[in-house]
């Protein structure tokens, strides 16, 4: 598993996944919950999947009958849950060490 540079958008995505670590999420849903633009969230999802933090699958529907494109669902792996919790905890520790407990950085 590779080490990823943690940016605020990546941390926001991880926090959204950690709301329910066992739940599968699709990109637009995750973007809305994390407060990110879809163009921001998809590269994050790819990076997390390459790092082994996520697995993904394409849903098995008839796109024509459903009236929408197929969705790709992402879910944290066991290693991803641990890595996400560690990354969020480290960011919160850094933030509190800076005295930014009241600032709205993320």
PyMOL CGO cylinders between C-alpha atoms (Angstrom):
from pymol import cmd
from pymol.cgo import CYLINDER

trace = [
    CYLINDER, 0.00, 0.00, 0.00, 1.48, 3.34, -1.01, 0.3, 1, 1, 1, 1, 1, 1,
    CYLINDER, 1.48, 3.34, -1.01, 1.70, 6.45, 1.09, 0.3, 1, 1, 1, 1, 1, 1,
    CYLINDER, 1.70, 6.45, 1.09, -0.55, 9.25, -0.11, 0.3, 1, 1, 1, 1, 1, 1,
    CYLINDER, -0.55, 9.25, -0.11, -0.14, 12.97, 0.39, 0.3, 1, 1, 1, 1, 1, 1,
    CYLINDER, -0.14, 12.97, 0.39, -3.17, 14.14, 2.34, 0.3, 1, 1, 1, 1, 1, 1,
    CYLINDER, -3.17, 14.14, 2.34, -4.88, 17.21, 1.00, 0.3, 1, 1, 1, 1, 1, 1,
    CYLINDER, -4.88, 17.21, 1.00, -8.03, 18.78, 2.36, 0.3, 1, 1, 1, 1, 1, 1,
    CYLINDER, -8.03, 18.78, 2.36, -10.20, 17.33, -0.46, 0.3, 1, 1, 1, 1, 1, 1,
    CYLINDER, -10.20, 17.33, -0.46, -8.75, 13.87, 0.18, 0.3, 1, 1, 1, 1, 1, 1,
    CYLINDER, -8.75, 13.87, 0.18, -9.42, 14.21, 3.91, 0.3, 1, 1, 1, 1, 1, 1,
    CYLINDER, -9.42, 14.21, 3.91, -12.98, 15.34, 3.21, 0.3, 1, 1, 1, 1, 1, 1,
    CYLINDER, -12.98, 15.34, 3.21, -13.54, 12.28, 1.02, 0.3, 1, 1, 1, 1, 1, 1,
    CYLINDER, -13.54, 12.28, 1.02, -12.10, 9.99, 3.70, 0.3, 1, 1, 1, 1, 1, 1,
    CYLINDER, -12.10, 9.99, 3.70, -14.32, 11.53, 6.36, 0.3, 1, 1, 1, 1, 1, 1,
    CYLINDER, -14.32, 11.53, 6.36, -17.36, 10.91, 4.15, 0.3, 1, 1, 1, 1, 1, 1,
    CYLINDER, -17.36, 10.91, 4.15, -16.34, 7.27, 3.68, 0.3, 1, 1, 1, 1, 1, 1,
    CYLINDER, -16.34, 7.27, 3.68, -15.81, 6.88, 7.42, 0.3, 1, 1, 1, 1, 1, 1,
    CYLINDER, -15.81, 6.88, 7.42, -19.39, 7.93, 8.17, 0.3, 1, 1, 1, 1, 1, 1,
    CYLINDER, -19.39, 7.93, 8.17, -20.29, 4.32, 7.28, 0.3, 1, 1, 1, 1, 1, 1,
    CYLINDER, -20.29, 4.32, 7.28, -17.12, 2.43, 6.33, 0.3, 1, 1, 1, 1, 1, 1,
    CYLINDER, -17.12, 2.43, 6.33, -18.98, -0.64, 5.07, 0.3, 1, 1, 1, 1, 1, 1,
    CYLINDER, -18.98, -0.64, 5.07, -21.26, 1.26, 2.70, 0.3, 1, 1, 1, 1, 1, 1,
    CYLINDER, -21.26, 1.26, 2.70, -20.58, 1.36, -1.03, 0.3, 1, 1, 1, 1, 1, 1,
    CYLINDER, -20.58, 1.36, -1.03, -20.56, 4.88, -2.43, 0.3, 1, 1, 1, 1, 1, 1,
    CYLINDER, -20.56, 4.88, -2.43, -20.68, 6.22, -5.96, 0.3, 1, 1, 1, 1, 1, 1,
    CYLINDER, -20.68, 6.22, -5.96, -18.78, 9.32, -7.02, 0.3, 1, 1, 1, 1, 1, 1,
    CYLINDER, -18.78, 9.32, -7.02, -21.56, 11.90, -7.21, 0.3, 1, 1, 1, 1, 1, 1,
    CYLINDER, -21.56, 11.90, -7.21, -23.02, 10.79, -3.89, 0.3, 1, 1, 1, 1, 1, 1,
    CYLINDER, -23.02, 10.79, -3.89, -19.62, 10.98, -2.22, 0.3, 1, 1, 1, 1, 1, 1,
    CYLINDER, -19.62, 10.98, -2.22, -18.86, 14.36, -3.81, 0.3, 1, 1, 1, 1, 1, 1,
    CYLINDER, -18.86, 14.36, -3.81, -22.11, 15.81, -2.48, 0.3, 1, 1, 1, 1, 1, 1,
    CYLINDER, -22.11, 15.81, -2.48, -21.55, 14.47, 1.04, 0.3, 1, 1, 1, 1, 1, 1,
    CYLINDER, -21.55, 14.47, 1.04, -17.94, 15.62, 1.15, 0.3, 1, 1, 1, 1, 1, 1,
    CYLINDER, -17.94, 15.62, 1.15, -18.76, 19.03, -0.35, 0.3, 1, 1, 1, 1, 1, 1,
    CYLINDER, -18.76, 19.03, -0.35, -16.50, 18.43, -3.34, 0.3, 1, 1, 1, 1, 1, 1,
    CYLINDER, -16.50, 18.43, -3.34, -16.96, 18.91, -7.05, 0.3, 1, 1, 1, 1, 1, 1,
    CYLINDER, -16.96, 18.91, -7.05, -17.22, 15.69, -9.10, 0.3, 1, 1, 1, 1, 1, 1,
    CYLINDER, -17.22, 15.69, -9.10, -14.13, 16.70, -11.07, 0.3, 1, 1, 1, 1, 1, 1,
    CYLINDER, -14.13, 16.70, -11.07, -12.23, 16.74, -7.79, 0.3, 1, 1, 1, 1, 1, 1,
    CYLINDER, -12.23, 16.74, -7.79, -13.56, 13.53, -6.30, 0.3, 1, 1, 1, 1, 1, 1,
    CYLINDER, -13.56, 13.53, -6.30, -12.92, 11.13, -9.19, 0.3, 1, 1, 1, 1, 1, 1,
    CYLINDER, -12.92, 11.13, -9.19, -9.11, 11.56, -9.25, 0.3, 1, 1, 1, 1, 1, 1,
    CYLINDER, -9.11, 11.56, -9.25, -9.16, 11.07, -5.47, 0.3, 1, 1, 1, 1, 1, 1,
    CYLINDER, -9.16, 11.07, -5.47, -11.10, 7.82, -5.84, 0.3, 1, 1, 1, 1, 1, 1,
    CYLINDER, -11.10, 7.82, -5.84, -8.61, 6.56, -8.43, 0.3, 1, 1, 1, 1, 1, 1,
    CYLINDER, -8.61, 6.56, -8.43, -5.66, 7.41, -6.17, 0.3, 1, 1, 1, 1, 1, 1,
    CYLINDER, -5.66, 7.41, -6.17, -7.25, 5.65, -3.20, 0.3, 1, 1, 1, 1, 1, 1,
    CYLINDER, -7.25, 5.65, -3.20, -8.02, 2.59, -5.31, 0.3, 1, 1, 1, 1, 1, 1,
    CYLINDER, -8.02, 2.59, -5.31, -4.46, 2.43, -6.67, 0.3, 1, 1, 1, 1, 1, 1,
    CYLINDER, -4.46, 2.43, -6.67, -3.18, 2.69, -3.09, 0.3, 1, 1, 1, 1, 1, 1,
    CYLINDER, -3.18, 2.69, -3.09, -5.35, -0.28, -2.09, 0.3, 1, 1, 1, 1, 1, 1,
    CYLINDER, -5.35, -0.28, -2.09, -7.64, 1.76, 0.16, 0.3, 1, 1, 1, 1, 1, 1,
    CYLINDER, -7.64, 1.76, 0.16, -10.73, 1.19, -2.01, 0.3, 1, 1, 1, 1, 1, 1,
    CYLINDER, -10.73, 1.19, -2.01, -12.26, -1.47, -4.16, 0.3, 1, 1, 1, 1, 1, 1,
    CYLINDER, -12.26, -1.47, -4.16, -14.74, -0.66, -6.88, 0.3, 1, 1, 1, 1, 1, 1,
    CYLINDER, -14.74, -0.66, -6.88, -17.33, -2.35, -9.02, 0.3, 1, 1, 1, 1, 1, 1,
    CYLINDER, -17.33, -2.35, -9.02, -19.65, -1.29, -11.80, 0.3, 1, 1, 1, 1, 1, 1,
    CYLINDER, -19.65, -1.29, -11.80, -23.30, -1.83, -11.00, 0.3, 1, 1, 1, 1, 1, 1,
    CYLINDER, -23.30, -1.83, -11.00, -25.14, -4.47, -12.95, 0.3, 1, 1, 1, 1, 1, 1,
    CYLINDER, -25.14, -4.47, -12.95, -28.10, -2.63, -14.44, 0.3, 1, 1, 1, 1, 1, 1,
    CYLINDER, -28.10, -2.63, -14.44, -29.57, -1.96, -17.85, 0.3, 1, 1, 1, 1, 1, 1,
    CYLINDER, -29.57, -1.96, -17.85, -28.63, 1.70, -18.25, 0.3, 1, 1, 1, 1, 1, 1,
    CYLINDER, -28.63, 1.70, -18.25, -31.33, 2.23, -20.87, 0.3, 1, 1, 1, 1, 1, 1,
    CYLINDER, -31.33, 2.23, -20.87, -34.07, 0.78, -18.67, 0.3, 1, 1, 1, 1, 1, 1,
    CYLINDER, -34.07, 0.78, -18.67, -32.80, 2.69, -15.61, 0.3, 1, 1, 1, 1, 1, 1,
    CYLINDER, -32.80, 2.69, -15.61, -32.64, 5.93, -17.58, 0.3, 1, 1, 1, 1, 1, 1,
    CYLINDER, -32.64, 5.93, -17.58, -29.17, 6.75, -16.33, 0.3, 1, 1, 1, 1, 1, 1,
    CYLINDER, -29.17, 6.75, -16.33, -25.59, 5.60, -16.81, 0.3, 1, 1, 1, 1, 1, 1,
    CYLINDER, -25.59, 5.60, -16.81, -24.20, 2.71, -14.80, 0.3, 1, 1, 1, 1, 1, 1,
    CYLINDER, -24.20, 2.71, -14.80, -22.55, 3.79, -11.57, 0.3, 1, 1, 1, 1, 1, 1,
    CYLINDER, -22.55, 3.79, -11.57, -19.18, 2.69, -10.25, 0.3, 1, 1, 1, 1, 1, 1,
    CYLINDER, -19.18, 2.69, -10.25, -19.42, 1.93, -6.55, 0.3, 1, 1, 1, 1, 1, 1,
    CYLINDER, -19.42, 1.93, -6.55, -16.44, 2.33, -4.20, 0.3, 1, 1, 1, 1, 1, 1,
    CYLINDER, -16.44, 2.33, -4.20, -15.92, 0.81, -0.78, 0.3, 1, 1, 1, 1, 1, 1,
    CYLINDER, -15.92, 0.81, -0.78, -13.12, 1.09, 1.75, 0.3, 1, 1, 1, 1, 1, 1,
    CYLINDER, -13.12, 1.09, 1.75, -10.98, -2.02, 2.17, 0.3, 1, 1, 1, 1, 1, 1,
    CYLINDER, -10.98, -2.02, 2.17, -9.97, -3.12, 5.68, 0.3, 1, 1, 1, 1, 1, 1,
    CYLINDER, -9.97, -3.12, 5.68, -6.58, -1.51, 5.09, 0.3, 1, 1, 1, 1, 1, 1,
    CYLINDER, -6.58, -1.51, 5.09, -8.35, 1.57, 3.75, 0.3, 1, 1, 1, 1, 1, 1,
    CYLINDER, -8.35, 1.57, 3.75, -10.47, 1.93, 6.90, 0.3, 1, 1, 1, 1, 1, 1,
    CYLINDER, -10.47, 1.93, 6.90, -7.32, 1.83, 9.03, 0.3, 1, 1, 1, 1, 1, 1,
    CYLINDER, -7.32, 1.83, 9.03, -5.44, 4.22, 6.73, 0.3, 1, 1, 1, 1, 1, 1,
    CYLINDER, -5.44, 4.22, 6.73, -8.41, 6.61, 6.56, 0.3, 1, 1, 1, 1, 1, 1,
    CYLINDER, -8.41, 6.61, 6.56, -8.82, 6.70, 10.34, 0.3, 1, 1, 1, 1, 1, 1,
    CYLINDER, -8.82, 6.70, 10.34, -5.09, 7.26, 10.77, 0.3, 1, 1, 1, 1, 1, 1,
    CYLINDER, -5.09, 7.26, 10.77, -5.00, 10.04, 8.14, 0.3, 1, 1, 1, 1, 1, 1,
    CYLINDER, -5.00, 10.04, 8.14, -8.00, 11.87, 9.60, 0.3, 1, 1, 1, 1, 1, 1,
    CYLINDER, -8.00, 11.87, 9.60, -6.68, 11.53, 13.16, 0.3, 1, 1, 1, 1, 1, 1,
    CYLINDER, -6.68, 11.53, 13.16, -3.24, 12.83, 12.11, 0.3, 1, 1, 1, 1, 1, 1,
    CYLINDER, -3.24, 12.83, 12.11, -4.82, 15.81, 10.34, 0.3, 1, 1, 1, 1, 1, 1,
    CYLINDER, -4.82, 15.81, 10.34, -6.96, 16.63, 13.37, 0.3, 1, 1, 1, 1, 1, 1,
    CYLINDER, -6.96, 16.63, 13.37, -3.90, 16.37, 15.62, 0.3, 1, 1, 1, 1, 1, 1,
    CYLINDER, -3.90, 16.37, 15.62, -1.94, 18.74, 13.35, 0.3, 1, 1, 1, 1, 1, 1,
    CYLINDER, -1.94, 18.74, 13.35, -4.87, 21.13, 13.25, 0.3, 1, 1, 1, 1, 1, 1,
    CYLINDER, -4.87, 21.13, 13.25, -5.27, 21.22, 17.03, 0.3, 1, 1, 1, 1, 1, 1,
    CYLINDER, -5.27, 21.22, 17.03, -1.49, 21.61, 17.49, 0.3, 1, 1, 1, 1, 1, 1,
    CYLINDER, -1.49, 21.61, 17.49, -1.67, 24.76, 15.35, 0.3, 1, 1, 1, 1, 1, 1,
    CYLINDER, -1.67, 24.76, 15.35, -4.36, 26.09, 17.62, 0.3, 1, 1, 1, 1, 1, 1,
    CYLINDER, -4.36, 26.09, 17.62, -6.88, 26.00, 14.81, 0.3, 1, 1, 1, 1, 1, 1,
    CYLINDER, -6.88, 26.00, 14.81, -9.64, 24.23, 16.70, 0.3, 1, 1, 1, 1, 1, 1,
    CYLINDER, -9.64, 24.23, 16.70, -12.04, 27.08, 15.90, 0.3, 1, 1, 1, 1, 1, 1,
    CYLINDER, -12.04, 27.08, 15.90, -10.96, 27.71, 12.32, 0.3, 1, 1, 1, 1, 1, 1,
    CYLINDER, -10.96, 27.71, 12.32, -13.03, 26.36, 9.46, 0.3, 1, 1, 1, 1, 1, 1,
    CYLINDER, -13.03, 26.36, 9.46, -10.24, 24.89, 7.39, 0.3, 1, 1, 1, 1, 1, 1,
    CYLINDER, -10.24, 24.89, 7.39, -12.20, 21.65, 6.74, 0.3, 1, 1, 1, 1, 1, 1,
]
cmd.load_cgo(trace, "trace")
